[in-house]
Amino acid sequence: MMKRYHFTGVGGVGMAGVAFLLKQAGHDVSGCDLHSSPRTAWLEANGIKVSAGHSPSHITQDLDVCVFTPAVPKDSPEFLAAQKSECQVKYRGEVLAEIFNASNGIAVCGTHGKTTTSTFIAKLLRALGEDPSWCIGGETDDFPVAGTGKGPMVIEADESDGTLALYKAKTLVVTSLDYDHPDHFKTYDDYLACYRTAMSAADEVIETTTLPSDDWPEIRPLVLGEHNVRNARTAVEVALRRGHSREAILAALPDALNALPDRRFEQICSKPTIISDYAHHPVEIECALSMARALNPKRLRVMFQPHRYSRTKTLLKEFPPALAKADEVVLVPVYAAFEKPIPGGDIADLYHEFRNYLLQRQKDGSASCKLILARTAAEAWRHMYLTQEPGDAIMLLGAGDIIGLVPQILKDVSSQSNASPAKGSPIELSGFSAFRTGGVTFGRLVRSMPDTSRESIIIGAGTNTWFSDCATDADIVKAPPESNASKPGSSLIAGHPELAFMAGIPGTIGGWAKMNAGAFGDSFGNHIDHVIADGRKIPASECGFGYRTSSIPGLITHVELKSEASAQELKSTEDYLSRRKKFPPRTCGSVFKNPSSDNPAGKLLEEAGAKSLKVGGASVWSEHANVIVAEVGCTSSDILALARLMAARVRDCFGVSLEPEIRGLEV
């Protein structure tokens, strides 16, 4: 009986295939997605109307079934509307299981290799003259996510939401059984139980790990990586059990193994070598890096985006040994999917674990991997682009939105002539790292305002500015040394007792003004008469002073204070000085702004236990929980990770989001 289906998130690789199969079977199918893509265009070309965005209006009275992916939150308006309607609400895995169970087909499951193995099987059977149908979570240029034929159905059976247990296969292929998806399976035993249910329901089971690895030497020259040799050997086993001869299989293998699915070691650029890979589990990462090493790059450089907080937390100790096989790793924030942040699952937690792992390896002389924490994936790519060297191989690893960088990557690479250094390539500026970490900042140092078409970073001595360990080609603008704005702010206090509340706060006079620095309820802006910025005199009334901020444009070269202090200001001088703790060397003052006068950041951080935190060479000051101290060997990435962990403690304990006071930090 024909039914009316609607798919929410139909552009997803798994959803699109199921929608296509139902349409080809004669059902009325529509869908919606937040983003248009080549896949949604393919669906529309096959008669499936795709609406832009999600909306409760898509849940119409004539719907029989509304199909969702777990990526759609259960509190989304469209999901809630479907639940209130008279239609059935099902998940993608349930619907595919219903289609598949009527086919007497071949299902491929396992922690790793499902997409590649099912692709190899379907293409091999087709090359052998069978006419399979398929639904697979990946595609190549000549092999879309789904297809229909009169022969056996080949599908990729996903275990992530537990729907694997619904499949009843003639042949069930199990590729691997490493623990994954802790958001759904609380223990490894729970995970295995799902597989056991599917295995017990199958007519026959092929376990990849039990197959001989060297009895088909003809496979090895056709694929890269030992794991792909095993995936191909599994496809051969399926064909053998279906009665195909060795001779026929050998003749068909070149066509069947001629391409991996998209995002499976996909080379998106050859000069420089840039590879995109879906690997997001430590075992998959090791496989991907081993394939890259086989290319003999001068340096193997990796950008990695973890997928989901729950996986990051559960496999935290397993990621560093896998990733450390690269020469350089730049971590980018976790792709949350449908999850909310959880303690222990942030990118800062992974950085912390990785940093400790490398420090331990340094002790035994085996560490060689450089580790950086980036604020965004775009910043990580910019770093890779600006610091590339001939012979580098760059990998984008992860199952999240890191793949969205590809258009920008291709644009940057295409604008680069003959692999010469990028225009505006950075130089190392020693001594410009935040907190005086001893590292370097990449950029172009200029003494006057740069071309407005370029990004610029305006600094005093840099003490109120955090610089990323990632390279930038921005202009770094510093006040001339002879200007009063470039001098330490502490030089003012002796002649201006009304500024005693500023004692011990690091920074230059210009930096104090730009950030409207302060303490004990007072701010530097309250004592300013005017500033000169970009050659223009700006009275204090036009400086836009706010809490740790101002609207002063451009480069400050002079700060003029009010001429006289009030009696009240002078009277309170001794009190300020007695209360002010002396900041230790290599600090940047307060890290976070106070959310309110009743709940200052330092108090919240102390009550959340932040004083115990330390990452690499960065630690929270024992005397004040809102101050980070940079110890010997500290990097800017250490500081960023520590700041993220500090903010997470407060968010988890009190539901308060802290805003950094230091320029450049993003938590």
Secondary structure as the mmCIF struct_conf table of DSSP 4:
data_model
#
loop_
_struct_conf.conf_type_id
_struct_conf.id
_struct_conf.beg_label_comp_id
_struct_conf.beg_label_asym_id
_struct_conf.beg_label_seq_id
_struct_conf.end_label_comp_id
_struct_conf.end_label_asym_id
_struct_conf.end_label_seq_id
STRN STRN1 ARG A 4 THR A 8
TURN_TY1_P TURN_TY1_P1 GLY A 9 GLY A 11
BEND BEND1 GLY A 12 GLY A 12
HELX_RH_AL_P HELX_RH_AL_P1 VAL A 13 GLN A 24
TURN_TY1_P TURN_TY1_P2 ALA A 25 GLY A 26
STRN STRN2 ASP A 28 ASP A 33
BEND BEND2 LEU A 34 HIS A 35
HELX_RH_AL_P HELX_RH_AL_P2 PRO A 38 ALA A 45
TURN_TY1_P TURN_TY1_P3 ASN A 46 GLY A 47
STRN STRN3 LYS A 49 ALA A 52
BEND BEND3 GLY A 53 GLY A 53
HELX_RH_3T_P HELX_RH_3T_P1 PRO A 56 HIS A 58
TURN_TY1_P TURN_TY1_P4 GLN A 61 ASP A 62
BEND BEND4 ASP A 64 ASP A 64
STRN STRN4 VAL A 65 PHE A 68
TURN_TY1_P TURN_TY1_P5 PRO A 70 ALA A 71
BEND BEND5 VAL A 72 VAL A 72
TURN_TY1_P TURN_TY1_P6 LYS A 74 ASP A 75
BEND BEND6 SER A 76 SER A 76
HELX_RH_AL_P HELX_RH_AL_P3 PRO A 77 LYS A 84
BEND BEND7 SER A 85 CYS A 87
STRN STRN5 GLN A 88 TYR A 91
HELX_RH_AL_P HELX_RH_AL_P4 ARG A 92 ASN A 101
TURN_TY1_P TURN_TY1_P7 ALA A 102 ASN A 104
STRN STRN6 ILE A 106 CYS A 109
BEND BEND8 THR A 111 GLY A 113
HELX_RH_AL_P HELX_RH_AL_P5 LYS A 114 ALA A 127
TURN_TY1_P TURN_TY1_P8 LEU A 128 GLY A 129
STRN STRN7 SER A 133 CYS A 135
BEND BEND9 GLY A 137 GLY A 137
STRN STRN8 THR A 140 THR A 140
TURN_TY1_P TURN_TY1_P9 ASP A 141 ASP A 142
STRN STRN9 PHE A 143 PHE A 143
BEND BEND10 VAL A 145 VAL A 145
STRN STRN10 ALA A 146 GLY A 147
BEND BEND11 LYS A 150 GLY A 151
STRN STRN11 MET A 153 GLU A 156
TURN_TY1_P TURN_TY1_P10 SER A 160 ASP A 161
BEND BEND12 GLY A 162 GLY A 162
HELX_RH_3T_P HELX_RH_3T_P2 THR A 163 LEU A 166
BEND BEND13 LYS A 170 LYS A 170
STRN STRN12 THR A 171 VAL A 174
TURN_TY1_P TURN_TY1_P11 PRO A 182 HIS A 184
BEND BEND14 LYS A 186 THR A 187
HELX_RH_AL_P HELX_RH_AL_P6 TYR A 188 ALA A 201
BEND BEND15 ALA A 202 ASP A 203
STRN STRN13 GLU A 204 GLU A 207
HELX_RH_3T_P HELX_RH_3T_P3 THR A 208 THR A 210
BEND BEND16 LEU A 211 LEU A 211
BEND BEND17 SER A 213 ASP A 215
TURN_TY1_P TURN_TY1_P12 PRO A 217 GLU A 218
BEND BEND18 ILE A 219 ILE A 219
HELX_RH_3T_P HELX_RH_3T_P4 ARG A 220 LEU A 222
BEND BEND19 VAL A 223 GLY A 225
HELX_RH_AL_P HELX_RH_AL_P7 GLU A 226 ARG A 241
TURN_TY1_P TURN_TY1_P13 ARG A 242 GLY A 243
HELX_RH_AL_P HELX_RH_AL_P8 ARG A 246 ALA A 256
TURN_TY1_P TURN_TY1_P14 LEU A 257 LEU A 257
BEND BEND20 ASN A 258 ASN A 258
HELX_LH_PP_P HELX_LH_PP_P1 LEU A 260 PRO A 261
TURN_TY1_P TURN_TY1_P15 ASP A 262 ARG A 263
BEND BEND21 ARG A 264 PHE A 265
STRN STRN14 GLU A 266 CYS A 269
TURN_TY1_P TURN_TY1_P16 SER A 270 PRO A 272
STRN STRN15 THR A 273 ASP A 277
BEND BEND22 HIS A 281 HIS A 281
HELX_RH_AL_P HELX_RH_AL_P9 PRO A 282 ARG A 293
TURN_TY1_P TURN_TY1_P17 ALA A 294 LEU A 295
BEND BEND23 LYS A 298 LYS A 298
STRN STRN16 ARG A 299 PHE A 304
STRN STRN17 HIS A 307 HIS A 307
HELX_RH_AL_P HELX_RH_AL_P10 TYR A 309 THR A 314
TURN_TY1_P TURN_TY1_P18 LEU A 315 GLU A 318
HELX_RH_AL_P HELX_RH_AL_P11 PHE A 319 LEU A 323
TURN_TY1_P TURN_TY1_P19 ALA A 324 LYS A 325
BEND BEND24 ALA A 326 ASP A 327
STRN STRN18 GLU A 328 LEU A 331
STRN STRN19 TYR A 335 TYR A 335
TURN_TY1_P TURN_TY1_P20 ALA A 337 PHE A 338
HELX_LH_PP_P HELX_LH_PP_P2 GLU A 339 PRO A 341
TURN_TY1_P TURN_TY1_P21 PRO A 343 GLY A 344
BEND BEND25 ASP A 346 ASP A 346
HELX_RH_AL_P HELX_RH_AL_P12 ILE A 347 LYS A 363
TURN_TY1_P TURN_TY1_P22 ASP A 364 GLY A 365
STRN STRN20 LYS A 370 LEU A 373
BEND BEND26 ARG A 375 THR A 376
HELX_RH_AL_P HELX_RH_AL_P13 ALA A 377 LEU A 386
TURN_TY1_P TURN_TY1_P23 THR A 387 THR A 387
TURN_TY1_P TURN_TY1_P24 PRO A 390 GLY A 391
STRN STRN21 ASP A 392 LEU A 397
BEND BEND27 ALA A 399 GLY A 400
HELX_RH_3T_P HELX_RH_3T_P5 ASP A 401 LEU A 405
HELX_RH_AL_P HELX_RH_AL_P14 VAL A 406 SER A 415
BEND BEND28 GLN A 416 SER A 417
TURN_TY1_P TURN_TY1_P25 ASN A 418 ALA A 419
HELX_LH_PP_P HELX_LH_PP_P3 SER A 420 ALA A 422
TURN_TY1_P TURN_TY1_P26 LYS A 423 GLY A 424
STRN STRN22 ILE A 427 SER A 430
TURN_TY1_P TURN_TY1_P27 GLY A 431 GLY A 431
BEND BEND29 SER A 433 SER A 433
HELX_RH_3T_P HELX_RH_3T_P6 ALA A 434 ARG A 436
BEND BEND30 GLY A 438 GLY A 438
STRN STRN23 VAL A 440 VAL A 446
BEND BEND31 ARG A 447 SER A 448
TURN_TY1_P TURN_TY1_P28 THR A 452 SER A 453
BEND BEND32 ARG A 454 ARG A 454
STRN STRN24 SER A 456 ILE A 459
BEND BEND33 GLY A 460 GLY A 462
TURN_TY1_P TURN_TY1_P29 THR A 463 ASN A 464
STRN STRN25 THR A 465 THR A 465
BEND BEND34 ASP A 469 CYS A 470
STRN STRN26 ASP A 475 LYS A 478
TURN_TY1_P TURN_TY1_P30 PRO A 481 GLU A 482
BEND BEND35 SER A 483 SER A 483
HELX_RH_3T_P HELX_RH_3T_P7 ASN A 484 SER A 486
BEND BEND36 LYS A 487 LYS A 487
STRN STRN27 PRO A 488 PRO A 488
HELX_RH_3T_P HELX_RH_3T_P8 GLY A 489 GLY A 495
HELX_RH_3T_P HELX_RH_3T_P9 PRO A 497 MET A 502
TURN_TY1_P TURN_TY1_P31 ALA A 503 GLY A 504
BEND BEND37 GLY A 507 GLY A 507
STRN STRN28 THR A 508 THR A 508
HELX_RH_AL_P HELX_RH_AL_P15 ILE A 509 MET A 515
TURN_TY1_P TURN_TY1_P32 ASN A 516 ASN A 516
STRN STRN29 GLY A 518 ALA A 519
TURN_TY1_P TURN_TY1_P33 PHE A 520 GLY A 521
STRN STRN30 ASP A 522 SER A 523
HELX_RH_3T_P HELX_RH_3T_P10 PHE A 524 HIS A 527
STRN STRN31 ILE A 528 ALA A 533
TURN_TY1_P TURN_TY1_P34 ASP A 534 GLY A 535
STRN STRN32 ARG A 536 PRO A 539
HELX_RH_3T_P HELX_RH_3T_P11 ALA A 540 GLU A 542
BEND BEND38 CYS A 543 CYS A 543
STRN STRN33 GLY A 546 GLY A 546
TURN_TY1_P TURN_TY1_P35 TYR A 547 ARG A 548
STRN STRN34 THR A 549 THR A 549
BEND BEND39 GLY A 554 GLY A 554
STRN STRN35 ILE A 556 LEU A 561
BEND BEND40 SER A 563 SER A 563
HELX_RH_AL_P HELX_RH_AL_P16 ALA A 567 LYS A 571
TURN_TY1_P TURN_TY1_P36 SER A 572 SER A 572
HELX_RH_AL_P HELX_RH_AL_P17 THR A 573 ARG A 579
HELX_LH_PP_P HELX_LH_PP_P4 ARG A 580 PRO A 584
BEND BEND41 PRO A 585 ARG A 586
STRN STRN36 THR A 587 SER A 590
BEND BEND42 VAL A 591 VAL A 591
STRN STRN37 PHE A 592 PHE A 592
BEND BEND43 PRO A 595 PRO A 595
BEND BEND44 SER A 597 ASN A 599
HELX_RH_AL_P HELX_RH_AL_P18 ALA A 601 GLU A 607
TURN_TY1_P TURN_TY1_P37 ALA A 608 GLY A 609
HELX_RH_3T_P HELX_RH_3T_P12 ALA A 610 SER A 612
STRN STRN38 LYS A 614 VAL A 615
TURN_TY1_P TURN_TY1_P38 GLY A 616 GLY A 617
STRN STRN39 ALA A 618 VAL A 620
TURN_TY1_P TURN_TY1_P39 SER A 622 GLU A 623
TURN_TY1_P TURN_TY1_P40 ALA A 625 ASN A 626
STRN STRN40 VAL A 627 ALA A 630
TURN_TY1_P TURN_TY1_P41 VAL A 632 GLY A 633
HELX_RH_AL_P HELX_RH_AL_P19 SER A 636 PHE A 654
STRN STRN41 PRO A 660 PRO A 660
BEND BEND45 GLU A 661 ILE A 662
STRN STRN42 ARG A 663 ARG A 663
TURN_TY1_P TURN_TY1_P42 GLY A 664 GLY A 664
#
